[in-house]
Amino acid sequence: MDNKKQNIPLINDEIDIGLLLNITRQNVLLIVILFTFFAFVAFLYLRFTPPVYQSAATVQLGHDTRTNALLQTTNIYSQTIHEEIEFLRSPVAIGESLAKLPLDISYMIKGEILSSELYRASPYSVDYKVINNDILNQPINVKFLDNFRVYLEYTIGDVVVAQEASMLDTIKTNDLTIKITPTNLERIFQNQNDDQNQFYFVLNSQQSNLNKYLAKLEVEILNEFAKTINIKVKDHNALKTKDIVNQIANDFIESDKLRKQKSSSEILKFIDSQLARIYDRLYESENNIKSFRQAYNIDPTKDNSRALPSVDGRLEELEKELLQISVEENILSDVEKEVEGNKDLDVYRLVSLLAGSQYEGTIATSLKNLQNLLLQREQMLYVVKENSDQVKALNYQIGIQKKLIIESLASVRQSISNERAELNKQLGIYKKLAYSGGTSYDEIEYSRLLRINRVNESFYNTLVERKAEYSISKAGYISTNRLLQEATTPANPVFPDKRSVITIAFVGSLMLSLGIIIFKYLLFNQIVSIRDIVKHIDIAVLGVVPRYKKDIPNSQLLVDKNPKSMISEAFRAIRTNLKYLSEAEGPKLVSITSTISGEGKTFVAINLGGIIAYAGKRVVILDLDMRKPKIHLGFNVENDKGMSTLLIGQDTVEECIKSSTLENLDFITAGPIPPNPSELIINPRMDQVVEELKKTYDIIIIDNPPCGIVTDGILNMQKADYPIYIARANYSKKPFIDNIARLKFENQISNLSIILNGQETQRSGYGYGYGYGYGYGYGYGYGYGYGYGYGYGYGYGYYEEDENENGGNLLSRLFKGKYE
């Protein structure tokens, strides 16, 4: 005989769709509560979270002006899109834009929970002058007492300042002077009538505004090829976001124009300084020629020069080159002074000075790199302190870049110096050639004066032309940066996103519900059907008792009240199956037990006895559960005498037998609770009582104590012709199967059979194949100790039996659940 049973897993490792659906039905109320809770939390979050709005504008960067193209002037204004973005993000640019908006005062109204800003919608205005800067960024409460008087209150540190004054007067405190002028009294008093609303305003410092909106500003590249930039600002006030974005975008376009015009002005200023210098030289050379002519009576209308044209022309070219070198030396000297001594480096001015020179490309690139580093340091100082590691690192890079520029300038100047020496050398050679031509000293001098005059005049004319070109360029310049999309007032907040919050709440409640259901499914260890038992142990199945739908009467006896009910039919089937367990003639002993209380062994004992009595058999039921007697309650009689008094010899069998309302069905109650029920049950007197009863009755049914708690009933189970173990569907635990195996294999109750009580007929019916056989395996592993109790009573779990059990709508069946 294979006496091994299958191990019972700690978690439910089988896939049972029906069980999963039943667990879901059981937890419908919990799921509804979870969804309701998450929906309520989402509502509170959306209701009491201050909304954040976002406005955006799109700007496209231009390339060159039509004036530059017409005059073919050098484009000194070109900047990359990344440089423009850095300029847009710079505190200087943002600060200038914010200063043009009415952001110095924040008019607020405080509700029960949230405060909202009355930007451009305040029913009153404030004119103020700050005396103490500590008043800045502090809330100042305002209450309008009537049409003429106002109450002001604020706190600085631990000092509370409060003052009442006429609205016609200026309120003066140690911190500020202020005058409040109402613009809409009707709205003011309408809001003040609600006790939850309160007006207040905040005087914002420029630095606090700058820090706040620098953090809320986003500048990003939309399309690098199209040179489009997106400017975004977030704030709790929708109208304010639109105004700030548009102001920044418009100021950026205007500043582009101003920056370019300033560069043109710097170029014109440089040209003017060079014109003055060249003019002086030209004036001097003309006076020298005039004096020379007067001294030697030279007629300017006649050609008195006999110098060789080729030599004379080369001398003139060399003089021009020397003059150009002199100008470039002056430019490089100015640039070097700016780099070394000026902290606020103006790259546009320096690039304009280098425009047209042969060193423009080399030096201009280094200057722009230096400017980017200076701009990064300026932005960093708004976030960290000057002695921070980040600023020190930038200062180090700036120093390196300045050093590179100065070294480059020194190298260029050395190159210019070498070039000057070479030009002077060539100039001396050509002068000797001119002298060797036999020309007199006076004629050579005259030729030199004419040559110098022509060089100065040519350079002067060139500067005049350039001045005219840049003057026209400055006057005709229009910013090529364009506002492609103007910011509009946003209708919906970007945070909190209503759709996202609702989705998160729904998904969260759904996932938590699924998690609970899956968790309960994995840890579900209740016996649901007879299959849960027979797949672990080979045991005879007497039958399945369906769950009763009506209220159980106090008598517990149902088969006589509803003989055609499903309950009665179930007990008839059990009565029939008992015949297959033993075909021997004579009286039979039926011993019934369970693992714990509440599984329905007393209910089964009474109704099994009743259905057998219906068949004409004389039946007596013995209540041996003397710790918690229940038979007397089932038949509604006194428990003054019974098995306890019978076993100690105090009463006789005839004195203890009581008759029920059903013919042929008698019972003996447990009697007074004894101090030693175990000793009484194993007393030889018990066998004598049973033998005596067999003379009168055909069937003797013993209601034993639960064997999972105490071992009192094991001896009677071993002696019984029909040992029956009761399990209750959706109540008994799967580990209880260990107790069944213990009784069958260890206690050698090989003919042990089982009845499943309280089966859900809607789920799986009760028509399982019956039979019995020797099981496999056994083992301990489940005990409850002595102090047990019937926590649910004998009537628990039996409810009204509907004539149409599958009736009712889907919703009612869903909420009914499996574990009612």
C-alpha positions in Angstrom: 0.0 0.0 0.0 1.3 3.4 -0.9 0.8 5.4 2.2 2.4 8.6 1.0 0.5 11.8 0.4 1.4 14.6 -2.0 3.0 17.6 -0.3 0.8 20.7 0.1 2.6 23.8 -1.4 3.0 26.9 0.7 1.6 29.0 -2.1 -1.1 28.3 -4.6 1.0 27.1 -7.6 -1.9 26.1 -9.8 -3.8 28.2 -12.4 -7.5 28.2 -11.5 -9.5 30.8 -13.4 -12.6 30.0 -11.4 -10.8 30.5 -8.1 -9.2 33.7 -9.4 -12.7 35.1 -10.4 -14.1 34.1 -7.0 -11.3 35.8 -5.1 -12.0 38.9 -7.3 -15.7 38.7 -6.4 -14.9 38.4 -2.8 -12.8 41.5 -2.9 -15.1 43.6 -5.0 -15.9 45.9 -2.1 -12.2 46.4 -1.4 -11.5 47.1 -5.1 -14.3 49.7 -5.1 -12.9 51.3 -2.0 -9.4 51.4 -3.6 -10.7 53.0 -6.7 -12.8 55.5 -4.7 -9.8 56.3 -2.5 -7.5 56.9 -5.5 -10.1 59.0 -7.2 -10.6 61.1 -4.1 -6.8 61.6 -3.7 -6.6 62.6 -7.4 -9.5 65.0 -6.8 -7.8 66.6 -3.8 -4.5 66.8 -5.6 -6.1 68.5 -8.6 -8.2 70.8 -6.4 -5.5 72.0 -4.0 -2.3 71.9 -6.1 -1.5 75.4 -7.4 -1.7 75.2 -11.3 1.4 76.0 -13.3 0.9 77.6 -16.7 3.5 77.8 -19.5 3.7 80.3 -22.4 6.1 80.0 -25.3 7.3 82.2 -28.2 9.4 81.3 -31.2 12.2 83.5 -32.5 14.2 83.0 -35.7 17.8 84.4 -36.0 18.7 86.4 -39.2 22.0 86.5 -41.1 23.0 89.8 -42.7 21.4 93.2 -43.5 20.6 94.4 -47.0 22.8 97.4 -46.4 25.8 95.2 -45.9 25.0 93.4 -49.1 24.5 96.6 -51.0 27.7 98.3 -49.8 29.7 95.1 -49.5 30.8 96.0 -45.9 32.3 93.3 -43.7 29.7 91.4 -41.6 31.0 91.9 -38.1 27.7 91.0 -36.4 27.6 87.2 -37.0 27.0 85.1 -33.9 26.1 81.4 -33.6 22.8 80.2 -32.3 24.4 78.9 -29.1 25.8 82.3 -28.4 22.4 83.9 -28.8 20.9 81.4 -26.5 23.5 82.2 -23.8 22.7 85.8 -24.2 19.0 85.1 -23.8 19.6 83.2 -20.6 21.9 85.8 -19.2 20.8 87.6 -16.0 21.5 90.9 -17.6 19.1 90.4 -20.5 16.4 88.8 -18.3 16.8 91.5 -15.7 16.3 94.3 -18.3 13.1 92.6 -19.6 11.6 92.0 -16.1 12.2 95.6 -15.1 9.8 96.7 -17.9 6.9 94.7 -16.5 4.8 95.5 -13.4 6.5 92.8 -11.3 7.7 94.9 -8.5 4.4 94.4 -6.6 2.6 91.0 -6.4 -1.1 91.6 -5.5 -2.4 88.5 -3.8 -5.6 87.1 -2.4 -5.5 84.3 0.1 -8.2 81.7 0.1 -9.0 78.9 2.6 -6.0 76.9 1.3 -4.5 78.4 -1.8 -3.3 81.9 -2.6 -3.7 83.4 -6.1 -2.0 86.4 -7.7 -4.2 89.2 -9.1 -1.7 90.1 -11.9 -3.1 93.1 -13.8 -6.4 92.4 -12.1 -6.0 93.9 -8.6 -9.0 96.0 -7.4 -6.6 98.4 -5.7 -3.2 99.9 -6.5 -0.2 100.7 -4.4 2.3 103.6 -4.6 5.3 103.1 -2.3 8.8 104.1 -1.3 11.0 101.6 0.6 12.9 102.9 3.5 14.0 99.6 5.1 15.0 96.9 2.6 13.9 94.3 5.1 10.3 95.0 4.0 11.0 93.6 0.6 9.7 90.1 -0.2 7.5 90.2 3.0 3.6 89.8 2.8 1.8 93.0 3.7 -1.9 92.3 4.7 -4.5 94.8 3.6 -8.1 95.1 4.9 -10.5 97.7 3.6 -12.6 98.8 6.6 -15.0 100.9 4.6 -15.1 103.2 1.6 -12.6 105.6 3.2 -10.4 103.7 5.6 -7.9 100.9 5.3 -6.0 98.7 7.7 -2.3 97.7 7.0 -0.4 94.9 8.8 3.0 93.2 8.3 5.7 91.5 10.3 9.5 91.9 10.1 11.3 89.5 12.3 9.4 89.4 15.6 8.0 92.9 15.2 4.4 93.3 14.1 3.5 96.6 12.5 -0.1 97.5 12.2 -1.7 100.9 11.2 -5.1 102.2 10.2 -5.4 105.2 8.0 -7.5 107.0 5.5 -7.2 106.0 1.9 -6.6 109.7 1.0 -3.5 109.8 3.2 -0.1 108.3 2.8 0.7 105.7 5.4 4.2 106.2 6.9 6.1 103.6 8.9 9.8 103.1 9.8 10.0 100.7 6.8 8.1 102.4 4.0 5.7 105.1 2.9 2.7 103.8 1.0 -0.5 105.0 -0.4 -3.3 102.6 -1.3 -5.9 103.6 -3.9 -8.9 101.4 -4.6 -10.0 100.9 -8.2 -13.0 98.6 -7.6 -14.5 98.9 -4.2 -17.5 96.7 -5.0 -15.2 93.8 -5.9 -13.0 94.5 -2.8 -16.0 94.2 -0.3 -17.4 91.3 -2.3 -14.2 89.3 -1.7 -13.8 90.5 1.9 -17.3 89.4 2.8 -16.0 85.8 2.5 -14.1 85.2 5.7 -11.7 82.9 4.0 -10.4 85.5 1.6 -7.8 88.0 2.5 -5.9 90.6 0.4 -2.2 91.1 0.7 0.7 92.2 -1.5 4.4 91.7 -1.7 7.1 94.2 -2.6 9.5 92.2 -4.7 13.2 93.0 -4.9 14.8 92.9 -8.4 17.1 90.2 -7.3 14.3 87.9 -6.0 12.4 88.4 -9.2 15.5 87.7 -11.3 16.3 84.5 -9.4 12.7 83.3 -9.5 12.2 83.7 -13.2 15.7 82.6 -14.2 14.7 79.3 -12.7 11.4 79.3 -14.6 12.9 80.2 -18.0 13.7 77.7 -20.7 15.5 78.6 -23.9 16.0 75.8 -26.4 16.8 75.2 -30.0 13.8 74.2 -32.1 15.7 73.8 -35.4 19.4 74.5 -35.6 19.3 74.6 -39.4 16.4 77.1 -39.5 18.0 79.0 -36.5 14.8 79.0 -34.5 14.7 79.4 -30.8 11.9 78.6 -28.4 11.5 80.7 -25.2 9.3 79.3 -22.4 8.3 80.6 -19.0 6.3 78.8 -16.3 4.3 80.5 -13.5 1.2 80.2 -11.5 -0.4 83.1 -13.3 -1.3 82.5 -17.0 -1.3 86.1 -18.1 2.0 86.8 -16.5 3.7 84.0 -18.4 2.5 85.5 -21.7 3.7 89.0 -20.8 7.2 87.8 -19.6 7.8 85.6 -22.7 6.7 88.3 -25.2 8.8 91.0 -23.3 11.9 88.8 -23.4 11.4 88.0 -27.1 10.8 91.6 -28.2 13.7 92.8 -26.1 15.9 90.3 -27.7 15.0 91.5 -31.1 15.4 95.1 -30.1 18.7 94.5 -28.3 20.0 92.8 -31.4 19.4 96.0 -33.3 20.9 98.2 -30.6 24.0 96.0 -30.3 24.6 96.1 -34.0 24.1 99.9 -34.1 26.5 100.3 -31.2 29.1 98.3 -33.1 28.7 100.6 -36.1 29.0 103.6 -33.8 32.3 102.2 -32.4 33.6 101.7 -36.0 32.6 105.3 -36.9 34.3 106.5 -33.8 37.5 104.8 -34.7 37.3 106.1 -38.3 36.8 109.6 -37.0 39.9 109.3 -34.8 41.9 108.1 -37.7 40.5 110.8 -40.0 41.6 113.4 -37.5 45.1 112.0 -37.4 45.4 111.6 -41.2 43.9 115.0 -41.8 46.6 116.6 -39.6 49.3 114.7 -41.7 47.6 115.8 -44.9 47.4 119.4 -43.8 51.1 119.3 -42.8 52.2 117.8 -46.1 50.2 120.4 -48.1 51.7 123.2 -46.1 55.2 121.8 -46.6 54.6 121.6 -50.4 53.3 125.2 -50.3 56.3 126.4 -48.4 58.7 124.6 -50.7 57.1 126.1 -53.8 57.2 129.6 -52.3 60.9 129.1 -51.3 61.9 127.9 -54.8 59.4 129.8 -56.9 58.0 126.6 -58.3 54.9 126.9 -60.6 52.5 124.1 -59.5 51.1 124.1 -63.1 54.4 122.9 -64.5 55.9 119.4 -64.0 59.2 120.1 -62.2 59.8 116.5 -61.1 62.4 114.5 -63.0 62.4 111.5 -60.7 62.0 108.1 -62.4 58.3 107.1 -62.5 59.0 103.5 -61.4 61.2 104.5 -58.5 58.8 107.3 -57.5 55.8 104.9 -57.7 57.5 102.3 -55.5 58.4 104.9 -52.9 54.8 105.9 -52.8 53.6 102.3 -52.3 56.2 101.8 -49.5 55.0 104.9 -47.8 51.4 103.6 -47.9 52.4 100.3 -46.4 54.3 102.0 -43.6 51.2 104.2 -42.8 48.9 101.1 -42.8 51.3 99.3 -40.5 51.2 102.3 -38.2 47.4 102.2 -38.0 47.4 98.4 -37.3 49.9 98.9 -34.5 47.6 101.5 -32.9 44.6 99.0 -33.2 46.5 96.1 -31.6 47.7 98.4 -28.8 44.0 99.4 -28.1 42.9 95.7 -28.1 45.7 94.7 -25.7 44.8 97.5 -23.3 41.1 96.4 -23.3 41.9 92.7 -22.7 44.3 93.4 -19.9 42.4 96.1 -18.0 38.7 96.0 -18.8 36.6 93.5 -16.9 33.4 94.3 -18.9 34.8 93.2 -22.2 33.0 94.6 -25.2 33.8 92.1 -27.9 31.7 93.9 -30.6 33.9 97.0 -30.2 37.1 95.1 -30.3 36.0 93.1 -33.4 34.9 96.3 -35.1 38.4 97.8 -34.4 40.0 94.7 -36.1 37.6 94.8 -39.1 39.5 94.9 -42.4 42.8 94.2 -40.9 44.8 91.1 -41.9 44.7 89.8 -38.3 40.9 90.0 -37.9 40.2 86.3 -38.1 42.9 85.1 -35.7 42.3 87.6 -32.9 38.4 87.9 -33.3 38.0 84.2 -32.6 40.0 84.3 -29.4 38.1 87.4 -28.3 34.7 85.6 -28.8 35.9 82.6 -26.8 36.9 85.0 -24.0 33.5 86.6 -24.0 31.7 83.3 -23.7 33.8 82.5 -20.6 33.0 85.9 -19.1 29.3 85.3 -19.8 29.4 81.9 -18.2 31.1 83.3 -15.1 28.4 86.1 -14.8 25.6 83.5 -15.0 27.4 81.3 -12.5 27.6 84.1 -9.9 23.8 84.2 -9.8 23.8 80.6 -8.6 27.0 80.2 -6.5 29.3 82.4 -4.5 32.4 84.1 -6.0 34.8 81.9 -4.0 33.2 78.6 -5.2 35.1 76.0 -7.1 33.0 76.5 -10.2 33.8 80.2 -10.4 37.5 79.6 -9.6 37.6 77.1 -12.5 36.1 79.7 -14.9 38.4 82.4 -13.6 41.3 80.1 -14.4 40.1 79.5 -17.9 39.5 83.2 -18.4 43.1 83.9 -17.3 44.4 81.3 -19.7 42.4 82.8 -22.5 43.6 86.3 -21.8 47.1 85.1 -21.7 46.7 83.4 -25.0 45.3 86.6 -26.6 48.1 88.8 -25.2 50.7 86.4 -26.4 49.0 86.3 -29.8 49.0 90.2 -29.9 52.7 90.3 -28.9 53.5 87.8 -31.6 51.5 89.9 -34.2 53.2 93.1 -33.0 56.6 91.5 -33.4 55.7 90.5 -36.9 54.6 94.0 -37.7 57.8 95.4 -36.2 59.8 93.1 -38.5 57.7 94.1 -41.5 58.3 97.8 -40.7 62.0 97.3 -40.5 61.9 95.5 -43.9 59.8 98.3 -45.4 62.2 101.0 -44.1 65.1 99.1 -45.6 63.5 98.9 -49.0 62.5 102.6 -48.7 66.2 103.5 -48.1 67.2 101.5 -51.2 64.7 103.3 -53.4 65.7 106.7 -52.1 69.3 106.0 -53.0 68.2 105.0 -56.5 66.2 108.3 -56.7 69.3 110.3 -55.6 71.6 108.4 -58.0 69.5 109.7 -61.0 71.3 113.0 -60.8 68.4 114.9 -59.5 69.3 117.9 -57.4 68.6 117.9 -53.7 65.8 120.5 -54.1 64.0 118.4 -56.8 64.3 115.2 -54.8 62.8 116.9 -51.7 60.0 118.3 -53.7 59.2 114.9 -55.2 59.2 113.4 -51.7 56.8 116.0 -50.4 54.4 115.3 -53.3 54.6 111.6 -52.7 53.8 111.9 -49.0 50.9 114.2 -49.8 49.4 111.7 -52.3 49.7 108.8 -49.7 47.9 110.9 -47.0 45.3 112.1 -49.4 44.6 108.5 -50.7 44.3 107.1 -47.2 42.1 110.0 -46.1 39.8 109.5 -49.0 39.5 105.8 -48.2 38.6 106.5 -44.6 35.9 109.0 -45.7 34.4 106.3 -48.0 34.3 103.8 -45.2 32.7 106.3 -42.9 30.0 107.0 -45.4 29.4 103.2 -45.8 29.1 102.5 -42.1 27.0 105.6 -41.5 24.5 104.3 -44.1 24.7 100.8 -42.6 23.9 102.1 -39.1 21.0 104.2 -40.3 19.6 101.4 -42.4 20.0 98.6 -40.0 16.9 96.6 -39.1 17.2 93.5 -36.9 16.9 90.4 -39.0 15.8 88.4 -36.0 12.1 87.7 -36.3 9.3 86.8 -33.9 7.7 83.8 -35.6 5.1 83.0 -33.0 4.0 85.3 -30.2 3.2 83.9 -26.8 -0.5 83.6 -25.9 -2.3 83.3 -22.6 -2.5 79.5 -21.9 -6.0 78.2 -21.2 -4.9 75.0 -19.4 -2.1 74.4 -16.9 0.9 72.2 -17.7 1.0 71.1 -14.1 -0.8 69.3 -12.7 -1.9 67.6 -15.8 -5.5 66.5 -15.2 -5.4 63.6 -17.7 -2.1 62.3 -16.3 -3.2 62.5 -12.7 -6.5 60.6 -13.5 -4.5 58.1 -15.5 -2.0 57.6 -12.7 -4.8 57.2 -10.1 -6.6 54.7 -12.3 -3.5 52.7 -13.1 -2.4 52.9 -9.5 -5.7 51.6 -8.1 -5.9 48.9 -10.8 -2.3 47.7 -10.2 -2.9 47.7 -6.4 -6.2 45.8 -6.8 -4.5 43.3 -9.1 -1.6 43.0 -6.6 -4.0 42.3 -3.8 -5.9 39.7 -5.8 -2.8 38.0 -7.0 -1.3 38.0 -3.5 -4.5 36.5 -2.1 -4.6 34.0 -4.9 -1.0 32.9 -4.3 -1.5 32.6 -0.5 -5.0 31.1 -0.8 -5.0 27.9 1.2 -8.7 27.2 1.8 -10.3 24.0 0.6 -12.8 25.0 -2.1 -13.9 21.7 -3.5 -13.5 18.0 -2.8 -10.8 17.9 -5.6 -8.5 19.9 -3.3 -8.6 17.0 -0.9 -8.5 13.9 -3.1 -5.6 15.2 -5.3 -3.4 15.2 -2.1 -4.7 12.0 -0.4 -6.6 8.9 -1.6 -9.7 8.8 0.6 -13.3 7.8 0.2 -15.7 10.6 -0.5 -19.2 10.1 1.0 -20.6 13.3 -0.5 -20.8 17.0 -0.7 -23.3 19.1 1.3 -24.2 22.3 -0.5 -24.3 25.6 1.3 -27.8 26.2 2.6 -29.3 29.6 1.6 -31.9 30.0 4.4 -31.4 30.8 8.0 -30.7 27.7 10.0 -33.3 27.1 12.7 -32.1 26.5 16.3 -32.8 22.8 16.0 -30.2 22.5 13.2 -32.4 19.7 11.7 -33.3 20.6 8.1 -34.1 17.4 6.4 -37.5 17.2 8.0 -38.5 20.7 7.1 -37.4 20.7 3.4 -37.4 17.0 2.4 -37.0 17.9 -1.3 -34.3 20.5 -0.9 -30.8 20.2 -2.2 -29.6 19.7 1.4 -31.9 16.8 1.9 -30.9 15.2 -1.4 -27.2 15.6 -0.5 -27.8 13.7 2.8 -29.8 11.0 1.0 -26.8 10.6 -1.3 -24.5 10.3 1.8 -26.9 7.8 3.3 -26.7 5.7 0.2 -23.0 5.9 0.0 -22.6 4.6 3.5 -23.9 1.2 2.3 -20.9 0.8 0.1 -18.5 1.3 3.0 -19.8 -1.7 5.0 -22.2 -4.4 4.0 -22.1 -6.2 7.3 -25.4 -6.7 9.1 -26.3 -5.3 12.5 -26.1 -2.0 14.3 -23.5 0.5 13.0 -21.4 3.0 14.8 -20.9 6.3 12.9 -18.1 8.5 14.4 -17.8 12.1 13.1 -15.0 14.6 13.7 -13.3 17.6 12.0 -10.1 19.6 12.4 -11.4 22.7 14.1 -14.7 24.0 15.2 -17.1 25.7 12.8 -16.7 23.1 10.0 -20.2 21.7 10.6 -19.7 18.3 12.2 -22.7 18.7 14.6 -24.8 20.0 11.7 -23.9 17.0 9.6 -24.4 14.6 12.6 -27.9 15.8 13.3 -29.1 15.9 9.7 -27.4 12.6 8.8 -29.2 11.0 11.7 -32.4 12.6 10.6 -32.2 11.4 7.0 -31.3 7.8 8.2 -34.3 7.9 10.6 -36.5 8.9 7.6 -35.5 5.5 6.1 -37.0 3.7 9.1 -33.8 3.1 11.0 -33.7 3.8 14.7 -30.9 6.4 15.2 -29.4 7.9 18.4 -26.9 10.8 18.4 -24.3 11.0 21.2 -22.6 14.4 22.0 -19.1 13.6 23.1 -17.8 17.1 22.5 -18.0 17.7 26.2 -15.8 20.8 26.2 -18.1 22.7 23.9 -21.4 20.7 23.8 -23.9 21.7 21.0 -26.4 18.9 20.5 -28.7 20.2 23.3 -28.7 23.6 21.5 -29.5 21.8 18.2 -32.6 20.1 19.7 -33.4 23.0 22.1 -33.3 20.9 25.3 -31.6 21.2 28.7 -28.1 19.8 29.3 -28.5 18.8 32.9 -27.7 15.2 32.2 -26.0 13.3 29.4 -22.8 11.5 28.4 -20.7 13.0 31.3 -23.2 11.8 34.0 -23.7 8.6 32.1 -20.0 7.7 31.9 -19.4 8.3 35.6 -22.4 6.1 36.5 -24.5 8.9 37.9 -27.4 8.3 35.4 -28.5 5.3 33.3 -28.9 5.2 29.5 -32.7 5.3 29.7 -32.6 8.4 31.9 -30.3 10.2 29.4 -32.0 9.4 26.1 -34.1 12.1 24.8 -36.4 12.0 21.8 -36.5 14.5 18.9 -39.5 15.7 17.0 -38.6 13.3 14.2 -39.7 9.7 14.6 -36.9 7.1 15.2 -34.4 9.9 16.0 -33.1 10.1 19.6 -30.1 11.8 21.2 -28.1 12.0 24.3 -26.6 15.4 25.2 -23.1 16.0 26.6 -24.3 16.7 30.0 -22.5 19.1 32.5 -19.0 19.9 31.4 -16.6 17.6 33.3 -13.0 18.5 34.3 -11.7 15.3 32.6 -13.5 14.8 29.3 -10.6 12.8 27.8 -10.5 10.2 30.6 -14.3 9.8 30.4 -14.2 9.1 26.7 -11.5 6.4 26.9 -13.3 4.9 30.0 -14.4 1.3 29.4 -17.8 2.5 30.4 -18.0 4.1 27.0 -17.9 0.8 25.2 -20.6 -0.6 27.5 -22.8 2.4 26.7 -22.3 1.8 23.0 -23.0 -1.9 23.3 -26.1 -1.2 25.3 -27.4 1.3 22.7 -26.8 -1.2 19.9 -29.4 -3.4 21.4 -32.0 -0.7 20.8 -30.7 1.4 17.8 -29.6 0.5 14.3 -27.3 3.5 13.9 -25.3 5.2 16.7 -23.8 8.6 15.6 -21.1 10.1 17.8 -20.3 13.8 17.6 -16.6 13.9 18.6 -14.4 16.8 19.5 -12.3 18.3 16.7 -9.3 16.0 16.4 -7.1 18.8 15.1 -7.3 20.4 18.5 -7.6 17.5 20.9 -7.2 13.7 20.5 -10.3 12.7 22.5 -12.2 11.4 19.5 -9.5 9.3 17.8 -10.4 6.1 19.8 -14.0 6.4 18.8 -13.0 7.0 15.2 -10.9 3.8 15.3 -13.8 1.8 16.7 -16.4 3.2 14.3 -17.9 1.3 11.4 -18.2 4.6 9.5 -15.5 7.1 10.6 -16.4 10.3 8.9 -14.2 13.4 8.6 -15.9 16.8 8.0 -14.3 19.6 6.0 -16.0 22.9 5.1 -15.6 24.5 1.7 -14.1 28.0 1.8 -13.4 27.6 5.5 -11.2 24.6 6.1 -7.5 25.2 5.3 -5.5 22.9 3.0 -3.0 22.1 5.7 -6.0 20.4 7.5 -5.4 17.5 5.0 -2.4 16.6 7.1 -4.8 15.7 10.0 -6.8 13.6 7.7 -3.7 11.7 6.6 -2.6 11.4 10.3 -5.9 9.7 11.2 -5.9 7.4 8.2 -2.3 6.3 8.2 -0.8 6.8 11.6 -3.9 6.0 13.6 -4.7 3.1 11.2 -8.3 4.3 10.3 -8.1 2.9 6.8 -11.8 3.1 6.2 -11.9 6.9 6.9 -14.2 8.8 4.6 -14.9 12.5 4.1 -17.8 14.8 3.6 -17.3 18.3 2.2 -19.8 20.7 3.9 -20.9 24.1 2.6 -20.0 23.6 -1.1 -20.7 26.5 -3.4 -23.2 25.0 -5.9 -22.8 27.9 -8.3 -19.1 27.2 -8.5 -18.8 23.5 -9.1 -21.8 21.6 -7.8 -21.5 18.6 -5.5 -21.6 15.7 -7.9 -18.0 14.4 -7.5 -17.3 10.8 -8.1 -17.6 8.9 -4.9 -15.6 5.9 -3.7 -12.9 5.0 -1.3 -9.5 3.4 -1.3 -6.3 3.4 0.6 -4.4 6.7 0.4 -0.8 7.5 0.1 1.4 9.1 2.6 0.7 10.7 5.9 2.2 13.3 8.2 1.6 15.6 11.0 2.0 19.3 10.7 -1.2 21.0 11.9 -2.4 21.4 15.5 -4.3 24.1 17.3 -3.8 23.4 21.0 -6.4 22.7 23.6 -8.3 26.0 24.1 -10.5 25.9 21.1 -13.9 27.5 20.5 -16.6 27.6 17.9 -15.9 31.0 16.6 -18.7 31.1 14.0 -21.3 28.8 15.5 -23.2 26.1 13.8 -25.3 28.3 11.7 -22.5 30.3 10.1 -22.4 30.1 6.3 -25.8 28.8 5.7 -28.2 31.2 4.1 -31.4 31.3 2.3 -31.7 28.8 -0.5 -33.1 30.4 -3.6 -35.3 28.3 -5.8 -33.4 29.6 -8.8 -29.8 29.8 -7.6 -28.5 31.1 -10.8 -31.1 33.9 -10.8 -30.4 37.6 -10.1 -28.6 40.1 -12.3 -24.9 40.1 -12.9 -24.2 42.9 -10.4 -26.0 41.1 -7.6 -24.2 37.9 -8.3 -20.8 39.8 -8.5 -21.3 41.4 -5.1 -22.6 38.2 -3.5 -19.2 36.7 -3.7 -18.0 33.2 -2.8 -17.3 33.5 0.9 -20.6 34.8 2.2 
